Amino acid sequence: MENGECFPLTTCFLTINMQGLKNNLLGCLFSLMYVSSFAQLDWRRVDSAFGKLPSSVQVYKTTDSLNGHPFIAYLVVASLKDRKLEFTTQVSEGKRLTPTQFYEQEGKPLLVMNGTFFSFATNQNLNLVMRNDSMVAYNQPSLQQKGTDSFYYPTRSAIGLTKSRRADVAWIFTDTAQRWPYAFQESPILAKGTNPDPSFADLKTLEQWKWWKMRTAIGGGPVLVKDGLINVTNEEEQMFVKGENDRHPRTAMGYTRKRQLLILVIQGRFPGIADGATLTEEAKILTDLGCVEALNLDGGGSSCVLVNGKETIQVSDKTGQRPVPGVFIIREKKRK
């Protein structure tokens, strides 16, 4: 496929049962039709704007309107089957770096993207980060209920890759005394108590869990897609409660049954140019792209994805890229 062609939604990511769909050309034309407020977006391949990329990595852009709002987004598709690609993370201990600073520090990888939520006061990641089979950042353990001595114990979501590059999204509880995080696959756990630094026992749950033995992982939240269906768990994860209809810049990640990792970044806070998206709209875009599972990552002024060091969306902070304490990285392995 040459740059400028439409994104092959109907042949690569979606199974569309439509009488009269005779060939790939008609399928591509169908994907361009904006037939309703939630119709598929028109994605155009724009690899050439980002320098040399391996054939297993593609970059797409859309400038379609979204539910009547001006809209700009980029999509990076990377094959988890390509053993020449390395998927990893990095954190900056006690400080924050811009994505470009991470890019320079990490030897100019193919992709650098923001991920976790964080504390502006302490520069601390507030979500799980795993690198080389180890937890290098942990979930925020508890959230105090206003005006009480009670705490919520959120199980925040994360996306991980095993050593064999199998992707998974789960709701996670972390304990600094354990090597692996606790993972819940069916739903987040709703728990609260009086201990501000809870252990797993404080969840008081009988729900099935497993050790989440991931090689690489990065957390955020909420979950957007589960089992190929929209499933936004913002209230259960105590994130954006009552704010699911707010429009913001967004960063998200998911995966397809064909083992493609999808990275979505949405521009926002540019009135008349790019309004951003709601969590539900973000989830709908990802289901249209064929995601089995997907989650939201930190957005707003933090949303930034670099491909070969070049920005995709225009970041919303007037001062430029926002420094963050953790990133997800894709790089080409060095030839031996």
Secondary structure, DSSP 8 states (H G I E B T S, - for coil): --TTSB--IIIII-----TT--SHHHHHHHHH---STT-----EE-GGGG----TTEEEEEE---BTTB---EEEEEEETT-TTEEEEEEE-TTS-B-HHHHHHHTT--SEEEE---B-TTT--B-S-EEETTEEEE-----EE-TTSS-EE---EEEEEE-TT--EEEEEEE--TTSSS-EEESS-----EES-SS--GGGG---S--EE---SEEEE---EEEETTEE---TTTTTSSTT-TT--B-EEEEEEETT-EEEEEEE--SBTTTB--B-HHHHHHHHHHTTEEEEEEE--GGG--EEETTEESS--SSTTSS--BSEEEEEEE----
